[in-house]
Structure formats: C-alpha cells, structure tokens
Amino acid sequence: MAVNYGSKRTVVGAHYGTGDWLVQRFTAALMVIFTLVVLAQVILTKGTIGYDKWAGIFASQWMKVLTFAVVVALIWHIWVGMRNVWMDYIKPVGMRMTLQALTLAWLVGCAGWAFQVLWRL
C-alpha cells in the first residue's frame, strides 16, 4: 500500500535498505571464505578427488559446523533477495504473502535437509 505525504515522493514497503545491504555483504563474505577453505583442502589433498576424500573433508565436527553456518548464511542471503523481489514486483498483497510463505517454507526445508545430510540423521 503506497502512502503519499503531500510531496511527489511515494513511500512503499518496509525500507530495509542498509540492513539488507549489510546482510547480503556479510553472508556473501562468509560464503567466499568457506569456498576458499574447501578449495584449500582440495588442493592440499594428494591424488584424485573421490567420494572418500570429499567425505573426509566434511567428516570433522568443525567443518560440519562451518558448513551448516554457511548453509544458514546462504538461506538468509536467499531470503533477503527473494523477499525484496517479491516486495518490489508482486503488488497484490495476498499473492506476495503467499510467495513469501512458500519461499520461507522451502528455505526451512532446505536447512533441515542440510542438517540431516551433515549429521546423517
């Protein structure tokens, strides 16, 4: 719902602005660091990379925790981006709320699946 306060400026949405920008940068930086850690481990392993070596990389508890932290960062990154897309381009409130709820449900499901994969529940 747009509100016009007597000027030519129309106020729309929640104006997350700086907070969203910071979240996107922080989560992206965490994903870059994680990628570099994984690449370093791949480069340091001798021989061909197969399932056993990949499983070995992710076997330690610190790597599982780091991986899950990156999954959470990725999900947060996706949520901020998709929420902003839905707010900017889907004008009917009911449809926008439905898409946001479906996006959130899908992302929570992805987090649960990642947890299950990492800790083999």
DSSP file (Angstrom, degrees, kcal/mol; ACC not computed):
  #  RESIDUE AA STRUCTURE BP1 BP2  ACC     N-H-->O    O-->H-N    N-H-->O    O-->H-N    TCO  KAPPA ALPHA  PHI   PSI    X-CA   Y-CA   Z-CA
    1    1 A M              0   0    0      0, 0.0    12,-0.3     0, 0.0     2,-0.3   0.000 360.0 360.0 360.0 124.4    0.0    0.0    0.0
    2    2 A A        -     0   0    0     10,-0.1     2,-0.5     8,-0.0    10,-0.2  -0.635 360.0-158.1 -88.6 143.2    1.5    3.3   -1.1
    3    3 A V  E     -A   11   0A   0      8,-1.8     8,-2.3    -2,-0.3     2,-0.6  -0.987   1.1-158.7-123.6 128.7    1.2    6.4    1.1
    4    4 A N  E     -A   10   0A   0     -2,-0.5     6,-0.1     6,-0.2     4,-0.1  -0.935   2.7-166.4-109.7 119.5    1.6    9.9   -0.3
    5    5 A Y        -     0   0    0      4,-0.7     3,-0.1    -2,-0.6    -1,-0.1  -0.110  62.2 -81.4 -97.3  35.7    2.5   12.5    2.2
    6    6 A G  S    S+     0   0    0      1,-0.3     2,-0.2     3,-0.1    -2,-0.1   0.320 106.9  90.6  88.4  -9.7    1.7   15.5    0.1
    7    7 A S  S    S-     0   0    0      2,-0.3    -1,-0.3     1,-0.0    -2,-0.0  -0.486  93.6 -99.8-106.8-176.7    5.0   15.5   -1.9
    8    8 A K  S    S+     0   0    0     -2,-0.2     2,-0.5    -3,-0.1    -2,-0.0   0.550  94.8  99.9 -78.8  -6.6    6.0   13.8   -5.1
    9    9 A R        -     0   0    0     -4,-0.0    -4,-0.7     2,-0.0     2,-0.5  -0.693  60.6-157.1 -86.2 126.6    7.7   11.0   -3.0
   10   10 A T  E     -A    4   0A   0     -2,-0.5     2,-0.6    -6,-0.1    -6,-0.2  -0.906   8.6-143.7-104.9 127.8    5.6    7.9   -2.6
   11   11 A V  E     +A    3   0A   0     -8,-2.3    -8,-1.8    -2,-0.5     2,-0.4  -0.804  28.5 167.6 -94.5 122.7    6.5    5.7    0.4
   12   12 A V        -     0   0    0     -2,-0.6     3,-0.3   -10,-0.2   -10,-0.1  -0.991  39.7  -2.4-135.5 141.1    6.2    1.9   -0.4
   13   13 A G  S    S-     0   0    0     -2,-0.4    75,-0.0   -12,-0.3     0, 0.0  -0.162  92.8 -62.5  79.9-170.6    7.4   -1.2    1.5
   14   14 A A        -     0   0    0     -3,-0.0    -1,-0.2     3,-0.0    -3,-0.0   0.530  56.8-132.9 -98.5  -8.4    9.4   -1.5    4.8
   15   15 A H        +     0   0    0     -3,-0.3     3,-0.2     1,-0.1    -2,-0.1   0.959  38.3 166.5  56.1  60.8   12.6    0.2    3.7
   16   16 A Y    >>  +     0   0    0      1,-0.2     3,-1.7     2,-0.1     4,-0.7   0.801  25.8 139.5 -74.8 -29.6   15.1   -2.4    4.9
   17   17 A G  H 3>  +     0   0    0      1,-0.3     4,-2.4     2,-0.2    -1,-0.2   0.117  65.8  27.8  34.2-100.3   17.8   -0.7    2.8
   18   18 A T  H 3> S+     0   0    0      1,-0.2     4,-2.6     2,-0.2    -1,-0.3   0.876 121.6  53.3 -62.2 -41.2   21.1   -0.6    4.8
   19   19 A G  H <> S+     0   0    0     -3,-1.7     4,-2.4     2,-0.2    -1,-0.2   0.926 111.1  46.3 -60.6 -45.3   20.3   -3.7    6.9
   20   20 A D  H  X S+     0   0    0     -4,-0.7     4,-2.7     2,-0.2    -2,-0.2   0.910 111.4  52.3 -62.9 -42.2   19.6   -5.8    3.8
   21   21 A W  H  X S+     0   0    0     -4,-2.4     4,-2.1     1,-0.2    -2,-0.2   0.929 111.3  46.4 -60.6 -45.7   22.8   -4.4    2.1
   22   22 A L  H  X S+     0   0    0     -4,-2.6     4,-2.9     2,-0.2     5,-0.2   0.903 111.9  50.7 -64.2 -42.1   24.9   -5.4    5.2
   23   23 A V  H  X S+     0   0    0     -4,-2.4     4,-2.7     1,-0.2     5,-0.3   0.933 110.1  49.9 -61.2 -45.8   23.3   -8.9    5.4
   24   24 A Q  H  X S+     0   0    0     -4,-2.7     4,-1.9     1,-0.2    -1,-0.2   0.904 114.6  44.4 -61.2 -40.9   23.9   -9.5    1.7
   25   25 A R  H  X S+     0   0    0     -4,-2.1     4,-2.3    -5,-0.2    -2,-0.2   0.915 114.7  47.9 -70.8 -42.8   27.6   -8.5    2.1
   26   26 A F  H  X S+     0   0    0     -4,-2.9     4,-2.3     2,-0.2    -2,-0.2   0.939 114.7  44.5 -63.2 -48.6   28.2  -10.4    5.3
   27   27 A T  H  X S+     0   0    0     -4,-2.7     4,-2.1    -5,-0.2    -1,-0.2   0.889 113.3  51.3 -66.9 -37.6   26.7  -13.6    4.0
   28   28 A A  H  X S+     0   0    0     -4,-1.9     4,-2.1    -5,-0.3    -1,-0.2   0.909 109.8  50.1 -63.9 -41.4   28.5  -13.3    0.7
   29   29 A A  H  X S+     0   0    0     -4,-2.3     4,-2.4     1,-0.2    -2,-0.2   0.906 109.6  50.9 -64.0 -41.1   31.8  -12.8    2.5
   30   30 A L  H  X S+     0   0    0     -4,-2.3     4,-2.3     1,-0.2    -1,-0.2   0.899 109.9  50.0 -62.6 -40.0   31.1  -15.9    4.7
   31   31 A M  H  X S+     0   0    0     -4,-2.1     4,-2.2     2,-0.2    -1,-0.2   0.874 110.0  50.7 -67.0 -36.6   30.4  -18.0    1.5
   32   32 A V  H  X S+     0   0    0     -4,-2.1     4,-2.3     2,-0.2    -2,-0.2   0.927 110.5  48.9 -65.3 -45.3   33.6  -16.8   -0.1
   33   33 A I  H  X S+     0   0    0     -4,-2.4     4,-2.3     1,-0.2    -2,-0.2   0.923 111.6  49.7 -60.4 -44.4   35.7  -17.7    3.0
   34   34 A F  H  X S+     0   0    0     -4,-2.3     4,-2.6     1,-0.2    -1,-0.2   0.913 109.3  51.7 -60.6 -43.6   34.0  -21.1    3.1
   35   35 A T  H  X S+     0   0    0     -4,-2.2     4,-2.7     1,-0.2    -1,-0.2   0.905 110.1  49.1 -60.5 -42.1   34.8  -21.6   -0.6
   36   36 A L  H  X S+     0   0    0     -4,-2.3     4,-2.5     2,-0.2    -1,-0.2   0.885 110.2  51.1 -65.7 -39.0   38.4  -20.8    0.0
   37   37 A V  H  X S+     0   0    0     -4,-2.3     4,-2.1     2,-0.2    -2,-0.2   0.935 113.0  45.2 -63.0 -46.2   38.6  -23.2    2.9
   38   38 A V  H  X S+     0   0    0     -4,-2.6     4,-2.4     2,-0.2    -2,-0.2   0.926 113.2  50.1 -65.0 -44.2   37.2  -26.0    0.8
   39   39 A L  H  X S+     0   0    0     -4,-2.7     4,-2.8     1,-0.2     5,-0.2   0.903 109.4  51.8 -60.5 -41.1   39.4  -25.2   -2.1
   40   40 A A  H  X S+     0   0    0     -4,-2.5     4,-2.2     1,-0.2    -1,-0.2   0.910 110.6  48.2 -62.1 -41.5   42.5  -25.2    0.1
   41   41 A Q  H  X S+     0   0    0     -4,-2.1     4,-1.0     2,-0.2    -1,-0.2   0.887 112.4  48.6 -66.9 -37.9   41.6  -28.6    1.5
   42   42 A V  H  < S+     0   0    0     -4,-2.4     3,-0.4     1,-0.2    -2,-0.2   0.915 112.7  47.9 -66.8 -42.6   41.0  -29.9   -2.0
   43   43 A I  H  < S+     0   0    0     -4,-2.8    -2,-0.2     1,-0.2    -1,-0.2   0.870 110.3  52.5 -66.1 -36.5   44.3  -28.6   -3.2
   44   44 A L  H  < S+     0   0    0     -4,-2.2     2,-0.3    -5,-0.2    -1,-0.2   0.684  90.8  91.2 -76.4 -17.3   46.2  -30.0   -0.2
   45   45 A T  S  < S-     0   0    0     -4,-1.0     2,-0.2    -3,-0.4     4,-0.0  -0.616  74.7-133.1 -81.3 138.2   44.8  -33.5   -0.7
   46   46 A K        +     0   0    0     -2,-0.3    -2,-0.1     2,-0.0    -1,-0.0  -0.561  62.3  11.3 -87.2 151.6   47.0  -35.7   -2.8
   47   47 A G  S    S-     0   0    0     -2,-0.2     2,-0.1     2,-0.1    -2,-0.0  -0.237 105.7 -21.1  82.7-169.2   45.7  -37.9   -5.6
   48   48 A T        -     0   0    0      1,-0.1     2,-0.7    -2,-0.0     5,-0.1  -0.418  63.2-118.5 -77.4 151.0   42.3  -37.9   -7.3
   49   49 A I        +     0   0    0     -2,-0.1     2,-0.2     4,-0.1    -1,-0.1  -0.813  48.4 152.8 -92.9 117.3   39.3  -36.5   -5.6
   50   50 A G     >  -     0   0    0     -2,-0.7     4,-2.3     1,-0.0     5,-0.2  -0.626  61.3 -76.3-128.1-171.0   36.6  -39.1   -5.0
   51   51 A Y  H  > S+     0   0    0      1,-0.2     4,-3.2    -2,-0.2     5,-0.2   0.901 126.2  55.6 -58.3 -43.6   33.8  -39.7   -2.5
   52   52 A D  H  > S+     0   0    0      1,-0.2     4,-2.0     2,-0.2    -1,-0.2   0.890 110.0  45.0 -60.3 -40.8   36.1  -40.8    0.2
   53   53 A K  H  > S+     0   0    0      2,-0.2     4,-2.1     1,-0.2    -1,-0.2   0.903 114.2  48.6 -70.9 -40.2   38.2  -37.6    0.1
   54   54 A W  H  X S+     0   0    0     -4,-2.3     4,-1.6     2,-0.2    -2,-0.2   0.930 112.7  48.5 -63.5 -43.8   35.1  -35.4   -0.1
   55   55 A A  H  < S+     0   0    0     -4,-3.2     4,-0.3     1,-0.2    -2,-0.2   0.888 109.9  53.4 -62.4 -37.9   33.6  -37.3    2.9
   56   56 A G  H >X S+     0   0    0     -4,-2.0     3,-0.9    -5,-0.2     4,-0.5   0.877 104.8  54.2 -63.8 -38.5   36.9  -36.9    4.7
   57   57 A I  H 3< S+     0   0    0     -4,-2.1     3,-0.3     1,-0.2    -1,-0.2   0.896 116.6  37.3 -61.3 -40.1   36.9  -33.1    4.2
   58   58 A F  T 3< S+     0   0    0     -4,-1.6    -1,-0.2     1,-0.2    -2,-0.2   0.273  94.7  89.1 -97.8  11.2   33.4  -32.9    5.8
   59   59 A A  T <4  +     0   0    0     -3,-0.9    -1,-0.2    -4,-0.3    -2,-0.1   0.833  65.9  87.7 -78.5 -33.3   34.0  -35.5    8.5
   60   60 A S  S  X S-     0   0    0     -4,-0.5     4,-1.9    -3,-0.3     3,-0.3  -0.357  80.6-126.7 -72.2 148.5   35.4  -33.3   11.2
   61   61 A Q  H  > S+     0   0    0      1,-0.2     4,-2.5     2,-0.2     5,-0.2   0.876 108.1  55.4 -62.3 -39.5   32.9  -31.5   13.5
   62   62 A W  H  > S+     0   0    0      1,-0.2     4,-2.4     2,-0.2    -1,-0.2   0.867 108.4  49.0 -63.4 -34.9   34.4  -28.1   12.9
   63   63 A M  H  > S+     0   0    0     -3,-0.3     4,-2.8     2,-0.2    -1,-0.2   0.874 110.1  50.9 -72.9 -36.4   33.8  -28.5    9.1
   64   64 A K  H  X S+     0   0    0     -4,-1.9     4,-2.6     2,-0.2    -2,-0.2   0.928 112.9  46.0 -63.4 -44.3   30.2  -29.7    9.7
   65   65 A V  H  X S+     0   0    0     -4,-2.5     4,-2.5     2,-0.2    -2,-0.2   0.928 114.5  47.5 -64.9 -45.0   29.5  -26.6   11.9
   66   66 A L  H  X S+     0   0    0     -4,-2.4     4,-2.1     2,-0.2    -2,-0.2   0.917 112.6  49.9 -61.4 -43.6   31.2  -24.3    9.4
   67   67 A T  H  X S+     0   0    0     -4,-2.8     4,-2.2     1,-0.2    -2,-0.2   0.921 111.7  47.2 -62.1 -44.1   29.3  -25.9    6.5
   68   68 A F  H  X S+     0   0    0     -4,-2.6     4,-2.6     2,-0.2    -1,-0.2   0.883 109.5  54.1 -67.2 -36.1   26.0  -25.5    8.3
   69   69 A A  H  X S+     0   0    0     -4,-2.5     4,-2.3     1,-0.2    -1,-0.2   0.894 110.1  47.7 -61.3 -38.5   26.8  -21.9    9.2
   70   70 A V  H  X S+     0   0    0     -4,-2.1     4,-2.9     2,-0.2    -2,-0.2   0.874 109.1  53.3 -70.7 -36.5   27.3  -21.3    5.5
   71   71 A V  H  X S+     0   0    0     -4,-2.2     4,-2.7     2,-0.2    -2,-0.2   0.932 110.7  47.1 -61.2 -44.6   24.1  -23.0    4.7
   72   72 A V  H  X S+     0   0    0     -4,-2.6     4,-2.6     2,-0.2    -2,-0.2   0.910 112.6  49.6 -62.7 -42.1   22.3  -20.7    7.1
   73   73 A A  H  X S+     0   0    0     -4,-2.3     4,-2.7     2,-0.2    -2,-0.2   0.910 111.3  49.4 -62.4 -42.1   24.1  -17.7    5.6
   74   74 A L  H  X S+     0   0    0     -4,-2.9     4,-2.8     2,-0.2    -2,-0.2   0.918 111.6  48.5 -62.6 -43.8   23.1  -18.9    2.1
   75   75 A I  H  X S+     0   0    0     -4,-2.7     4,-2.7     2,-0.2    -2,-0.2   0.908 112.9  47.6 -64.1 -41.6   19.5  -19.3    3.2
   76   76 A W  H  X S+     0   0    0     -4,-2.6     4,-2.5     2,-0.2     5,-0.2   0.912 111.9  51.0 -63.6 -42.6   19.5  -15.8    4.8
   77   77 A H  H  X S+     0   0    0     -4,-2.7     4,-2.1     1,-0.2    -2,-0.2   0.927 112.9  45.4 -59.5 -47.4   21.1  -14.4    1.7
   78   78 A I  H  X S+     0   0    0     -4,-2.8     4,-3.3     1,-0.2     5,-0.3   0.922 111.3  53.2 -62.9 -44.6   18.4  -16.0   -0.5
   79   79 A W  H  X S+     0   0    0     -4,-2.7     4,-2.9     1,-0.2     5,-0.3   0.926 109.3  47.5 -59.5 -46.6   15.6  -14.9    1.9
   80   80 A V  H  X S+     0   0    0     -4,-2.5     4,-2.0     1,-0.2    -1,-0.2   0.936 116.2  44.9 -61.0 -45.9   16.7  -11.2    1.8
   81   81 A G  H  X S+     0   0    0     -4,-2.1     4,-2.1    -5,-0.2    -2,-0.2   0.937 116.9  43.1 -64.5 -47.3   16.9  -11.3   -2.0
   82   82 A M  H  X S+     0   0    0     -4,-3.3     4,-3.1     2,-0.2     5,-0.2   0.895 111.7  54.1 -68.7 -39.4   13.7  -13.1   -2.7
   83   83 A R  H  X S+     0   0    0     -4,-2.9     4,-2.6    -5,-0.3    -1,-0.2   0.921 110.7  47.4 -59.3 -42.2   11.7  -11.1   -0.1
   84   84 A N  H  X S+     0   0    0     -4,-2.0     4,-2.3    -5,-0.3    -1,-0.2   0.889 111.3  50.4 -67.3 -38.5   12.9   -7.9   -1.8
   85   85 A V  H  X S+     0   0    0     -4,-2.1     4,-2.5     2,-0.2     5,-0.4   0.945 112.6  46.7 -62.5 -47.2   12.0   -9.3   -5.3
   86   86 A W  H  X S+     0   0    0     -4,-3.1     4,-2.0     1,-0.2    -2,-0.2   0.916 114.4  47.6 -62.0 -41.9    8.5  -10.2   -4.0
   87   87 A M  H  < S+     0   0    0     -4,-2.6    -1,-0.2    -5,-0.2    -2,-0.2   0.870 116.8  43.4 -67.2 -35.2    8.0   -6.8   -2.4
   88   88 A D  H  < S+     0   0    0     -4,-2.3    -2,-0.2    -5,-0.2    -1,-0.2   0.856 127.5  23.3 -78.6 -35.1    9.2   -4.9   -5.4
   89   89 A Y  H  < S+     0   0    0     -4,-2.5     2,-0.8    -5,-0.2    -3,-0.2   0.613 105.8  71.4-115.3 -14.5    7.4   -6.8   -8.2
   90   90 A I     <  +     0   0    0     -4,-2.0    -1,-0.1    -5,-0.4     6,-0.1  -0.881  52.5 175.0-108.1 105.0    4.3   -8.6   -6.7
   91   91 A K        +     0   0    0     -2,-0.8     2,-0.3    -3,-0.1    -1,-0.2   0.874  52.3  87.8 -82.5 -39.0    1.8   -5.9   -5.9
   92   92 A P  S  > S-     0   0    0      0, 0.0     4,-2.5     0, 0.0     5,-0.2  -0.485  71.9-145.6 -64.7 122.9   -1.3   -7.9   -4.7
   93   93 A V  H  > S+     0   0    0     -2,-0.3     4,-2.8     1,-0.2     5,-0.2   0.882  93.9  52.5 -59.7 -43.3   -0.7   -8.4   -1.0
   94   94 A G  H  > S+     0   0    0      1,-0.2     4,-2.1     2,-0.2    -1,-0.2   0.916 112.2  44.8 -60.7 -44.3   -2.2  -11.9   -0.8
   95   95 A M  H  > S+     0   0    0      2,-0.2     4,-2.6     1,-0.2    -1,-0.2   0.912 113.7  50.4 -66.4 -41.9   -0.1  -13.2   -3.6
   96   96 A R  H  X S+     0   0    0     -4,-2.5     4,-2.4     1,-0.2    -2,-0.2   0.923 111.6  47.3 -62.8 -44.7    3.1  -11.6   -2.2
   97   97 A M  H  X S+     0   0    0     -4,-2.8     4,-2.5     2,-0.2    -1,-0.2   0.881 111.8  51.3 -64.8 -38.4    2.4  -13.1    1.2
   98   98 A T  H  X S+     0   0    0     -4,-2.1     4,-2.7    -5,-0.2    -2,-0.2   0.934 111.5  46.6 -63.6 -46.3    1.8  -16.5   -0.3
   99   99 A L  H  X S+     0   0    0     -4,-2.6     4,-2.4     1,-0.2    -2,-0.2   0.891 113.0  49.8 -64.0 -39.2    5.0  -16.4   -2.3
  100  100 A Q  H  X S+     0   0    0     -4,-2.4     4,-2.6     2,-0.2    -1,-0.2   0.915 111.9  48.1 -65.0 -42.1    6.9  -15.2    0.8
  101  101 A A  H  X S+     0   0    0     -4,-2.5     4,-2.6     2,-0.2    -2,-0.2   0.913 113.1  47.6 -64.9 -42.7    5.5  -18.0    2.9
  102  102 A L  H  X S+     0   0    0     -4,-2.7     4,-2.4     2,-0.2    -2,-0.2   0.900 112.5  49.8 -64.9 -40.3    6.3  -20.6    0.3
  103  103 A T  H  X S+     0   0    0     -4,-2.4     4,-2.4    -5,-0.2    -2,-0.2   0.935 112.5  47.2 -62.3 -46.4    9.8  -19.3   -0.1
  104  104 A L  H  X S+     0   0    0     -4,-2.6     4,-2.5     2,-0.2     5,-0.2   0.905 112.0  49.9 -63.2 -42.7   10.3  -19.4    3.7
  105  105 A A  H  X S+     0   0    0     -4,-2.6     4,-2.2     1,-0.2    -1,-0.2   0.915 111.8  48.7 -62.4 -42.7    8.9  -22.9    3.9
  106  106 A W  H  X S+     0   0    0     -4,-2.4     4,-2.2     2,-0.2    -2,-0.2   0.915 112.0  48.7 -63.5 -43.1   11.2  -24.1    1.1
  107  107 A L  H  X S+     0   0    0     -4,-2.4     4,-2.2     2,-0.2    -2,-0.2   0.889 110.4  50.0 -66.7 -40.0   14.2  -22.5    2.8
  108  108 A V  H  X S+     0   0    0     -4,-2.5     4,-2.4     2,-0.2    -1,-0.2   0.906 110.6  51.5 -63.8 -40.3   13.5  -24.0    6.2
  109  109 A G  H  X S+     0   0    0     -4,-2.2     4,-2.4    -5,-0.2    -2,-0.2   0.900 108.4  51.0 -61.2 -40.9   13.1  -27.4    4.4
  110  110 A C  H  X S+     0   0    0     -4,-2.2     4,-2.5     2,-0.2    -2,-0.2   0.893 109.3  50.7 -63.4 -40.1   16.5  -26.9    2.8
  111  111 A A  H  X S+     0   0    0     -4,-2.2     4,-2.4     2,-0.2    -2,-0.2   0.917 111.1  48.5 -64.2 -43.2   18.1  -26.1    6.2
  112  112 A G  H  X S+     0   0    0     -4,-2.4     4,-2.4     2,-0.2    -2,-0.2   0.911 111.9  48.9 -62.4 -42.6   16.6  -29.2    7.6
  113  113 A W  H  X S+     0   0    0     -4,-2.4     4,-2.5     2,-0.2    -2,-0.2   0.909 110.7  50.5 -64.0 -42.6   17.8  -31.3    4.7
  114  114 A A  H  X S+     0   0    0     -4,-2.5     4,-2.6     2,-0.2    -2,-0.2   0.909 110.7  49.6 -62.2 -42.4   21.3  -29.8    5.0
  115  115 A F  H  X S+     0   0    0     -4,-2.4     4,-2.4     1,-0.2    -2,-0.2   0.923 111.3  49.5 -60.8 -44.4   21.4  -30.6    8.7
  116  116 A Q  H  X>S+     0   0    0     -4,-2.4     4,-1.0     1,-0.2     5,-0.9   0.897 112.5  47.2 -62.6 -41.7   20.2  -34.1    8.0
  117  117 A V  H  <5S+     0   0    0     -4,-2.5    -2,-0.2     2,-0.2    -1,-0.2   0.921 113.9  47.1 -66.4 -44.5   22.9  -34.6    5.4
  118  118 A L  H  <5S+     0   0    0     -4,-2.6    -2,-0.2     1,-0.2    -1,-0.2   0.885 126.3  27.4 -68.2 -38.9   25.7  -33.2    7.5
  119  119 A W  H  <5S-     0   0    0     -4,-2.4    -1,-0.2    -5,-0.2    -2,-0.2   0.321 100.9-129.2-108.1   7.5   24.9  -35.2   10.7
  120  120 A R  T  <5       0   0    0     -4,-1.0    -3,-0.2    -3,-0.2    -4,-0.1   0.888 360.0 360.0  47.6  56.1   23.3  -38.2    8.9
  121  121 A L      <       0   0    0     -5,-0.9    -1,-0.1    -6,-0.1    -4,-0.1   0.434 360.0 360.0 -84.3 360.0   20.1  -38.2   10.9
